[in-house]
Amino acid sequence: MKRHSLVALYLVTGIAAAASAAQPSTPVKYPRPPGSVAYYHGDHPVRPVYQQPLVPPEADEHGVTIVDDPMEEQVIADNYSEYTGEFACTSHDCARPWDMWVRGEYLTWWGEGTSLPALVTTATGSGSGILSDSDTQVLFGGHKVDNDQRDGGRFTLGAWLDEEHRMAIEASIFAVEDLSTGFEVQSQGEPLLSRPFFNVELQTEAVQIIAAPGVSTGGVFISTESEVHGAELLLRRRLDQCCDRRIDLLYGYRYAGLDESLLIRDELNSVDPNSNVPVGTVVGGFDSFQTFNQFHGGQLGLAIDVYRRRWTLGLAGKVGLGNMRQQVTIGGSTFVAVPEQETIEAAGGLLTQPSNLGGFVRDEFAVIPEGQLNLRYCLTQNVELSVGYTVIYYSDVVRPADQIDLRVDPRQITDPDNASAIPAFDFVGSEFWLQGINAGLEYKF
């Protein structure tokens, strides 16, 4: 996990010590109505719910009736209480008042891919790979990448802050697998390889030829990377509770990160003896687009748990509101190596020129809603299994391919004084989402 997630991890590990200090060392004694019975298993209350007995049993000196067998409690629940005229409330077999819990989840998620423009072309006929030509074929680009399955994990640590379990603190971090896409094509002149762009000086579609029969050999190498991670620190405050459900208010802090990159490299070798470029001359360059998105903000939501014996159906909805720091870094360079001469280097590649090179930062208001649906099963009184679905939406992010300006003024290299400042940079925002299933194991202590 990268440095962004490490900050959140330090925050999570600090909760255990603070929460332990807030918990009593003796079993929790809950206030009970006069004449009612608190059902215990050993030294621990089975649940903070009190029943009116069918026949008022004898109590010990503490006013507590000991039930050694947890299933004995269910026998009482299955019978109508003649004493109160109501059914006993025992719909959750595992609702013991634990002090802390830790949960690990395996994630199988998918994210929205990024759309690439046409970056490499060829021609089936006599054309040169210009996008408007009928015989042009796109070899790479014009589609989405990095939208495959992302496996990962989510780790959660929580603790109750009071004896009555009205308030809890919970922290979690998640990270999913980094995705990458690679493309490589090389040619000895056949097939044709070109990189398309729009020539501002001539106001027409154009290409930079990388490999062509009798002219040059060469190749194009493209790679993308995408990293997603996040963390949150929440307080849970009880709004409503009865024997078969609980509703909590969620509020706290949220962090989210999305870092991506796009790198395009090309290299050609001149083989034409009749060209002005000496045979053996190597020309190469690269264009680099990197984006970084960091969200910091407050979060508000609700969590609803519905109990039925050993099963719990949980539904949670949260909305994060805050600042999205967006950073774009554009880099590029070109080198020319003529045989027996010193190599020449210049700033800028094909789609990166002095007019759009550099680093750019802005802050945007963003909204990150999240929804979770989980089905949990109480395997033992300490262990709970879960399976569920999660969806997260980012309202405003910057992504590398969106920052590409396919317009190029070649005069920035040949005649800088008369060239226009194109390609230009302008922030282009877009949306992003994650969704998928999660399976977890929770231990309570």
C-alpha positions as CSV (number, residue, x, y, z in Angstrom):
1,M,0.0,0.0,0.0
2,K,1.4,3.4,-0.9
3,R,2.1,6.4,1.3
4,H,-1.5,7.8,1.1
5,S,-2.9,4.6,2.7
6,L,-0.2,4.5,5.3
7,V,-1.4,7.7,6.9
8,A,-4.8,6.2,7.4
9,L,-3.3,3.0,8.8
10,Y,-1.6,4.9,11.6
11,L,-4.9,6.5,12.4
12,V,-6.7,3.1,12.6
13,T,-4.1,1.4,14.9
14,G,-4.4,4.2,17.4
15,I,-8.0,3.5,18.2
16,A,-7.5,0.3,20.1
17,A,-5.6,1.9,23.0
18,A,-8.0,4.8,23.4
19,A,-11.1,2.5,23.2
20,S,-9.7,0.0,25.7
21,A,-9.2,2.8,28.3
22,A,-12.8,3.7,27.9
23,Q,-14.2,0.2,28.6
24,P,-14.9,-1.2,32.1
25,S,-13.0,-4.2,33.2
26,T,-16.1,-5.8,34.8
27,P,-19.2,-7.2,33.1
28,V,-21.7,-4.6,32.0
29,K,-24.8,-4.3,34.2
30,Y,-27.7,-2.8,32.4
31,P,-30.6,-1.1,34.2
32,R,-33.7,-3.3,34.1
33,P,-37.4,-2.8,34.8
34,P,-38.7,-3.9,38.2
35,G,-39.7,-7.6,38.2
36,S,-37.8,-8.4,34.9
37,V,-35.0,-10.8,34.4
38,A,-31.6,-10.3,32.8
39,Y,-30.5,-13.4,30.9
40,Y,-26.8,-14.2,31.3
41,H,-24.4,-16.8,29.9
42,G,-21.6,-17.2,32.3
43,D,-20.4,-13.7,33.3
44,H,-21.7,-12.0,30.2
45,P,-25.2,-10.8,29.3
46,V,-26.6,-12.5,26.3
47,R,-28.1,-9.2,25.1
48,P,-29.0,-5.9,26.7
49,V,-32.7,-6.8,26.5
50,Y,-34.8,-7.8,29.5
51,Q,-37.6,-10.2,29.6
52,Q,-40.6,-10.6,31.8
53,P,-40.6,-14.3,32.9
54,L,-43.5,-16.7,32.4
55,V,-43.1,-17.6,36.1
56,P,-40.9,-15.1,38.0
57,P,-37.8,-17.2,38.8
58,E,-35.6,-16.8,41.9
59,A,-32.8,-14.3,41.5
60,D,-29.4,-14.3,43.1
61,E,-28.2,-11.6,45.5
62,H,-27.5,-9.3,42.6
63,G,-31.0,-9.6,41.2
64,V,-29.8,-11.6,38.2
65,T,-31.0,-15.0,37.0
66,I,-28.2,-17.2,35.6
67,V,-28.9,-19.0,32.3
68,D,-26.1,-21.4,31.6
69,D,-27.4,-22.7,28.3
70,P,-27.9,-20.0,25.6
71,M,-30.6,-22.1,23.9
72,E,-32.7,-22.0,27.2
73,E,-33.3,-18.4,26.5
74,Q,-34.8,-19.2,23.1
75,V,-37.3,-21.5,24.8
76,I,-38.6,-18.6,26.7
77,A,-38.7,-16.5,23.5
78,D,-40.8,-19.1,21.7
79,N,-43.5,-18.8,24.4
80,Y,-46.1,-16.1,24.9
81,S,-45.5,-14.3,28.2
82,E,-48.6,-14.6,30.3
83,Y,-47.0,-12.2,32.8
84,T,-46.8,-9.3,30.4
85,G,-49.2,-10.2,27.7
86,E,-46.4,-9.8,25.1
87,F,-44.0,-12.0,23.3
88,A,-40.5,-12.1,24.6
89,C,-37.9,-10.2,22.4
90,T,-35.1,-12.6,21.4
91,S,-34.7,-12.1,17.7
92,H,-30.9,-11.8,17.7
93,D,-29.0,-14.8,19.1
94,C,-25.6,-13.2,19.0
95,A,-26.2,-9.6,20.3
96,R,-23.7,-9.7,23.1
97,P,-22.3,-6.4,24.2
98,W,-18.7,-6.7,23.0
99,D,-16.2,-3.9,23.6
100,M,-14.4,-4.0,20.3
101,W,-14.4,-5.6,16.9
102,V,-12.0,-6.1,14.0
103,R,-13.1,-7.0,10.5
104,G,-11.2,-8.0,7.4
105,E,-12.8,-8.1,3.9
106,Y,-11.7,-9.4,0.6
107,L,-12.9,-7.1,-2.3
108,T,-13.6,-8.0,-5.9
109,W,-14.4,-4.6,-7.4
110,W,-14.6,-3.0,-10.8
111,G,-13.9,0.7,-11.6
112,E,-14.8,3.0,-14.5
113,G,-12.1,2.8,-17.1
114,T,-10.5,5.8,-18.8
115,S,-11.2,6.5,-22.5
116,L,-8.2,7.0,-24.7
117,P,-8.1,8.9,-28.0
118,A,-6.6,7.2,-31.1
119,L,-2.9,7.1,-30.4
120,V,-1.4,4.7,-33.0
121,T,-2.7,4.1,-36.5
122,T,-1.8,2.1,-39.6
123,A,-3.0,2.0,-43.2
124,T,-4.2,-1.0,-45.2
125,G,-3.7,0.8,-48.6
126,S,-1.5,3.6,-49.7
127,G,-2.5,6.0,-47.0
128,S,-0.4,7.3,-44.2
129,G,-2.7,6.6,-41.2
130,I,-4.5,9.9,-41.1
131,L,-7.7,9.5,-39.1
132,S,-9.9,10.9,-41.8
133,D,-8.6,8.5,-44.5
134,S,-10.8,5.5,-45.4
135,D,-8.0,2.9,-45.2
136,T,-6.8,4.0,-41.7
137,Q,-7.0,1.5,-38.9
138,V,-6.5,2.4,-35.2
139,L,-4.0,0.1,-33.6
140,F,-4.4,1.5,-30.1
141,G,-6.8,4.0,-28.6
142,G,-10.4,4.9,-29.2
143,H,-11.5,2.6,-26.3
144,K,-11.5,2.3,-22.5
145,V,-8.7,0.8,-20.5
146,D,-8.1,0.0,-16.8
147,N,-11.7,-1.2,-16.3
148,D,-10.9,-4.8,-15.4
149,Q,-11.5,-6.5,-12.1
150,R,-9.6,-5.1,-9.1
151,D,-9.0,-7.4,-6.1
152,G,-8.2,-5.9,-2.8
153,G,-9.0,-5.6,0.9
154,R,-10.7,-3.5,3.5
155,F,-9.7,-3.5,7.1
156,T,-12.0,-2.1,9.9
157,L,-11.4,-1.6,13.6
158,G,-14.2,-0.4,16.0
159,A,-14.9,0.1,19.6
160,W,-17.8,1.1,21.9
161,L,-17.2,4.3,23.9
162,D,-19.9,3.7,26.6
163,E,-21.4,0.9,28.6
164,E,-24.8,1.2,27.0
165,H,-23.4,0.9,23.4
166,R,-24.9,4.2,22.4
167,M,-21.7,5.6,20.8
168,A,-18.9,3.9,18.9
169,I,-15.8,4.9,16.9
170,E,-14.9,3.0,13.8
171,A,-12.0,3.4,11.3
172,S,-11.4,1.6,8.1
173,I,-9.0,1.6,5.1
174,F,-9.2,0.0,1.8
175,A,-7.0,-0.5,-1.2
176,V,-7.5,-2.4,-4.4
177,E,-5.1,-3.8,-7.0
178,D,-3.3,-1.3,-9.2
179,L,-4.3,-1.8,-12.8
180,S,-2.0,-1.3,-15.8
181,T,-2.3,-1.6,-19.5
182,G,0.6,-2.0,-21.9
183,F,0.8,-1.7,-25.6
184,E,3.9,-2.3,-27.8
185,V,4.2,-2.4,-31.6
186,Q,7.4,-2.4,-33.7
187,S,7.8,-2.4,-37.5
188,Q,10.7,-2.8,-39.9
189,G,8.7,-0.5,-42.2
190,E,5.9,-2.8,-42.9
191,P,3.2,-2.3,-41.6
192,L,3.1,1.4,-41.5
193,L,3.1,3.0,-38.0
194,S,1.8,6.5,-37.3
195,R,0.8,8.8,-34.4
196,P,-2.1,11.0,-35.4
197,F,-2.7,14.6,-34.4
198,F,-4.4,17.8,-35.8
199,N,-2.0,20.2,-37.5
200,V,-3.0,23.7,-36.3
201,E,-0.8,25.5,-38.9
202,L,-2.3,23.7,-41.8
203,Q,-5.7,23.2,-40.2
204,T,-5.9,19.5,-41.2
205,E,-5.5,16.0,-39.8
206,A,-1.9,14.8,-39.8
207,V,0.4,12.1,-38.5
208,Q,3.9,11.6,-37.3
209,I,5.3,8.6,-39.2
210,I,7.2,6.2,-37.0
211,A,7.8,3.3,-39.5
212,A,7.2,3.3,-43.3
213,P,8.5,1.1,-46.1
214,G,11.9,2.3,-47.3
215,V,11.7,5.3,-45.0
216,S,12.2,4.3,-41.3
217,T,11.9,1.5,-38.8
218,G,10.6,2.0,-35.3
219,G,8.1,1.3,-32.6
220,V,5.6,2.8,-30.2
221,F,5.3,1.9,-26.5
222,I,2.3,2.9,-24.4
223,S,1.5,2.2,-20.7
224,T,-1.1,3.2,-18.3
225,E,-1.5,2.8,-14.5
226,S,-4.4,3.3,-12.1
227,E,-4.3,3.2,-8.3
228,V,-7.3,3.6,-5.9
229,H,-7.4,3.7,-2.1
230,G,-9.4,5.3,0.7
231,A,-10.0,5.6,4.4
232,E,-12.5,6.9,6.9
233,L,-12.9,7.6,10.6
234,L,-16.5,7.6,11.8
235,L,-18.6,8.0,15.0
236,R,-21.7,5.8,15.3
237,R,-24.5,7.2,17.4
238,R,-27.6,5.2,18.2
239,L,-30.8,6.8,17.0
240,D,-33.2,3.9,17.6
241,Q,-33.1,0.4,18.8
242,C,-35.4,-2.5,19.6
243,C,-35.1,-6.2,19.7
244,D,-35.0,-6.8,15.9
245,R,-33.3,-3.7,14.6
246,R,-30.9,-0.8,15.2
247,I,-30.5,2.5,13.5
248,D,-27.2,4.5,13.8
249,L,-26.2,8.0,12.7
250,L,-22.8,8.0,11.1
251,Y,-20.6,11.1,10.9
252,G,-16.9,11.7,10.6
253,Y,-14.0,12.1,8.2
254,R,-13.3,10.6,4.7
255,Y,-10.2,10.4,2.5
256,A,-10.1,9.1,-1.0
257,G,-7.3,8.9,-3.6
258,L,-7.1,8.2,-7.3
259,D,-3.7,8.4,-9.0
260,E,-3.2,7.5,-12.7
261,S,-0.7,7.9,-15.5
262,L,-0.3,7.6,-19.2
263,L,3.1,7.3,-20.9
264,I,3.6,7.3,-24.7
265,R,7.1,6.6,-26.1
266,D,8.2,6.3,-29.7
267,E,11.5,5.8,-31.5
268,L,12.4,5.6,-35.2
269,N,15.5,4.8,-37.2
270,S,16.1,6.4,-40.6
271,V,16.8,4.0,-43.4
272,D,16.2,6.2,-46.5
273,P,19.5,7.1,-48.3
274,N,17.7,9.7,-50.4
275,S,16.3,11.5,-47.3
276,N,17.7,14.7,-45.8
277,V,18.0,12.7,-42.6
278,P,21.2,10.6,-42.6
279,V,20.8,6.9,-42.6
280,G,21.1,5.6,-39.0
281,T,19.7,8.7,-37.4
282,V,17.6,7.8,-34.3
283,V,14.8,10.1,-33.3
284,G,12.8,9.3,-30.1
285,G,10.7,11.0,-27.6
286,F,7.9,10.6,-25.0
287,D,4.7,12.2,-23.8
288,S,3.7,11.8,-20.1
289,F,0.4,12.6,-18.4
290,Q,0.0,12.1,-14.7
291,T,-3.0,12.9,-12.5
292,F,-3.4,12.9,-8.7
293,N,-6.7,13.2,-6.9
294,Q,-7.0,13.6,-3.1
295,F,-10.3,14.1,-1.4
296,H,-10.6,15.3,2.2
297,G,-14.0,16.0,3.7
298,G,-16.7,15.4,6.2
299,Q,-19.1,12.5,6.0
300,L,-22.7,11.9,7.1
301,G,-24.9,8.8,6.8
302,L,-27.2,6.2,8.3
303,A,-26.7,2.5,9.1
304,I,-29.6,0.1,9.6
305,D,-29.3,-3.4,11.0
306,V,-32.2,-5.8,11.0
307,Y,-31.8,-9.0,13.1
308,R,-33.3,-12.4,12.7
309,R,-31.8,-15.1,15.0
310,R,-28.2,-15.6,13.7
311,W,-28.7,-13.4,10.6
312,T,-28.2,-9.7,10.2
313,L,-29.2,-7.6,7.2
314,G,-27.2,-4.4,7.2
315,L,-27.8,-1.3,5.0
316,A,-25.6,1.7,5.1
317,G,-25.6,5.0,3.1
318,K,-23.0,7.7,3.5
319,V,-22.2,11.0,1.7
320,G,-18.8,12.7,1.8
321,L,-18.6,16.4,1.1
322,G,-15.3,18.2,0.8
323,N,-12.4,19.3,-1.2
324,M,-10.8,17.4,-4.1
325,R,-7.2,18.5,-4.7
326,Q,-6.5,17.8,-8.4
327,Q,-3.0,17.8,-9.8
328,V,-1.9,17.3,-13.4
329,T,1.7,16.8,-14.4
330,I,2.6,16.9,-18.1
331,G,6.1,16.1,-19.3
332,G,7.9,15.2,-22.5
333,S,11.1,15.4,-24.4
334,T,12.6,14.6,-27.8
335,F,16.1,13.5,-28.8
336,V,17.9,13.3,-32.1
337,A,21.0,11.1,-32.5
338,V,22.8,11.6,-35.8
339,P,25.7,9.2,-36.4
340,E,29.1,10.7,-35.3
341,Q,27.4,13.8,-33.9
342,E,26.4,14.9,-30.5
343,T,22.9,14.0,-29.4
344,I,20.4,16.8,-29.4
345,E,17.6,17.0,-26.8
346,A,14.6,19.3,-26.6
347,A,11.7,19.7,-24.3
348,G,8.4,18.3,-25.5
349,G,7.3,15.2,-27.4
350,L,4.5,15.2,-30.0
351,L,1.5,15.9,-27.8
352,T,3.5,17.7,-25.2
353,Q,5.1,21.0,-26.2
354,P,6.4,24.0,-24.2
355,S,2.9,25.4,-24.3
356,N,1.4,22.7,-22.1
357,L,4.4,21.3,-20.2
358,G,4.4,21.6,-16.4
359,G,2.5,21.0,-13.2
360,F,-1.0,22.3,-12.6
361,V,-3.1,22.2,-9.4
362,R,-6.7,23.2,-8.5
363,D,-9.2,22.6,-5.7
364,E,-12.7,21.5,-6.5
365,F,-15.7,20.8,-4.3
366,A,-16.6,17.1,-4.7
367,V,-19.3,14.7,-3.4
368,I,-18.5,11.0,-2.7
369,P,-21.6,9.0,-1.8
370,E,-21.3,5.3,-0.8
371,G,-23.8,2.6,-0.4
372,Q,-23.4,-0.8,1.3
373,L,-25.6,-3.9,1.6
374,N,-24.4,-6.7,3.7
375,L,-25.7,-10.0,4.9
376,R,-24.0,-11.3,8.1
377,Y,-24.2,-14.6,9.8
378,C,-23.1,-15.2,13.4
379,L,-20.9,-18.3,13.2
380,T,-20.0,-18.2,16.9
381,Q,-20.5,-15.7,19.7
382,N,-17.2,-14.1,18.6
383,V,-17.0,-14.7,14.9
384,E,-19.3,-13.3,12.2
385,L,-19.2,-14.0,8.4
386,S,-20.4,-11.5,5.9
387,V,-21.0,-11.0,2.2
388,G,-22.2,-7.9,0.5
389,Y,-22.1,-5.2,-2.2
390,T,-20.5,-1.8,-2.2
391,V,-20.7,1.1,-4.6
392,I,-18.7,4.4,-4.4
393,Y,-19.1,7.4,-6.7
394,Y,-16.6,10.3,-7.2
395,S,-18.3,13.4,-8.6
396,D,-15.2,15.2,-9.9
397,V,-11.7,13.8,-10.7
398,V,-9.1,14.4,-13.4
399,R,-7.8,11.6,-15.5
400,P,-4.7,11.5,-17.8
401,A,-6.3,10.9,-21.2
402,D,-8.8,13.8,-20.7
403,Q,-5.9,16.2,-20.4
404,I,-4.5,15.4,-23.9
405,D,-4.9,18.1,-26.5
406,L,-4.5,16.5,-30.0
407,R,-4.0,19.8,-31.6
408,V,-0.3,20.6,-32.3
409,D,1.4,23.6,-33.9
410,P,4.7,22.3,-35.4
411,R,6.0,25.8,-35.5
412,Q,6.7,25.6,-31.7
413,I,9.8,23.6,-32.9
414,T,10.5,25.1,-36.3
415,D,9.4,28.8,-35.8
416,P,8.7,29.5,-32.1
417,D,8.2,33.2,-32.6
418,N,5.2,32.7,-34.9
419,A,3.8,29.6,-33.3
420,S,0.5,29.5,-31.4
421,A,0.4,28.2,-27.8
422,I,-1.1,24.9,-28.9
423,P,-1.3,22.2,-27.5
424,A,-2.8,24.0,-24.6
425,F,-3.7,22.8,-21.1
426,D,-7.1,23.2,-19.5
427,F,-8.4,21.2,-16.6
428,V,-11.0,18.6,-17.8
429,G,-12.9,16.9,-15.0
430,S,-14.8,13.7,-15.2
431,E,-16.6,11.2,-12.9
432,F,-15.4,7.9,-11.5
433,W,-17.0,5.0,-9.7
434,L,-16.2,1.7,-8.0
435,Q,-18.5,-1.2,-7.3
436,G,-18.3,-4.8,-6.5
437,I,-18.8,-7.6,-3.9
438,N,-17.1,-8.1,-0.6
439,A,-16.7,-11.1,1.7
440,G,-15.5,-10.7,5.2
441,L,-14.7,-12.2,8.7
442,E,-15.4,-10.2,11.9
443,Y,-14.0,-11.0,15.3
444,K,-15.5,-9.4,18.4
445,F,-13.8,-9.1,21.8
